Amino acid sequence: MALDELKSAVPEYAKDLKLNLGSVIGNSDLPKQQLWGTVLACAIASRSPKVLRELEPEAKANLSPEAYTAAKSAAAVMAMNNVFYRTRHLLSDPEYGTMRAGLRMNVIGNPGVEKVDFELWSLAVSAINGCGQCLDSHEQVLRKAGVDRETIQEAFKIAAVIQAVGVTLDSEAHLA
C-alpha cells in the first residue's frame, strides 16, 4: 500500500505527521470519492513529487475515471485561481476587485462529478495555496449545499497533513 510507503518515509522527528497521515486518510469518515479526490488534489497541490508518486496510484484505484480527472482539474484550476484571487485581495487598490477576471474556469461549472465533491477538493487545494477569498467562497457553497463543518474541516485537515508531509520529505531529499 502506497500510504504505508509514504508513512515509512516520514522521518522520526516528524512522527506526528506519520500518525496524522494514517488517521486523516486511513480513518476518514468521508465517502471514498470525496476522500480520494481530496487526497489526489492535495497531493498535486503539495508540489511534492514523492507525495504525488506514492498517493496517486491509490487515488486512481479508488476513483472513477471522471472523478480522477475532476480532482486533477480542481488542482489545476485552483492553482490559477488561488494566485489570481489572493493577489487581487492582497492589493491595497480595491479597484482590482471590480475588474473582470477574464480567465477561463469552465470546469468549475461542469466538473464531471457532483458539484459538492469538486467544491470540497477546491477548498482543500485553496487551503494549501493560502487563498482566503477562495476558501470563503468554496466554504459558503458547501455550507449552502448542506455540507457540515466537520466534513469541510476533514478536507482541510487532509490538505494540512499532505502539505506538511510533502514539505518534510522534500526538505529531507534536498538535505541528503
Rosetta blueprint (number, residue, H / E / L):
1 M L
2 A H
3 L H
4 D H
5 E H
6 L H
7 K H
8 S H
9 A H
10 V L
11 P L
12 E H
13 Y H
14 A H
15 K H
16 D H
17 L H
18 K H
19 L H
20 N H
21 L H
22 G H
23 S H
24 V H
25 I H
26 G H
27 N L
28 S L
29 D L
30 L L
31 P L
32 K H
33 Q H
34 Q H
35 L H
36 W H
37 G H
38 T H
39 V H
40 L H
41 A H
42 C H
43 A H
44 I H
45 A H
46 S L
47 R L
48 S L
49 P H
50 K H
51 V H
52 L H
53 R H
54 E H
55 L H
56 E H
57 P H
58 E H
59 A H
60 K H
61 A H
62 N H
63 L L
64 S L
65 P H
66 E H
67 A H
68 Y H
69 T H
70 A H
71 A H
72 K H
73 S H
74 A H
75 A H
76 A H
77 V H
78 M H
79 A H
80 M H
81 N H
82 N H
83 V H
84 F H
85 Y H
86 R H
87 T H
88 R H
89 H H
90 L H
91 L L
92 S L
93 D L
94 P H
95 E H
96 Y H
97 G H
98 T H
99 M L
100 R L
101 A L
102 G L
103 L L
104 R L
105 M L
106 N H
107 V H
108 I H
109 G H
110 N L
111 P L
112 G L
113 V L
114 E L
115 K H
116 V H
117 D H
118 F H
119 E H
120 L H
121 W H
122 S H
123 L H
124 A H
125 V H
126 S H
127 A H
128 I H
129 N H
130 G L
131 C L
132 G H
133 Q H
134 C H
135 L H
136 D H
137 S H
138 H H
139 E H
140 Q H
141 V H
142 L H
143 R H
144 K H
145 A L
146 G L
147 V L
148 D L
149 R H
150 E H
151 T H
152 I H
153 Q H
154 E H
155 A H
156 F H
157 K H
158 I H
159 A H
160 A H
161 V H
162 I H
163 Q H
164 A H
165 V H
166 G H
167 V H
168 T H
169 L H
170 D H
171 S H
172 E H
173 A H
174 H H
175 L H
176 A L
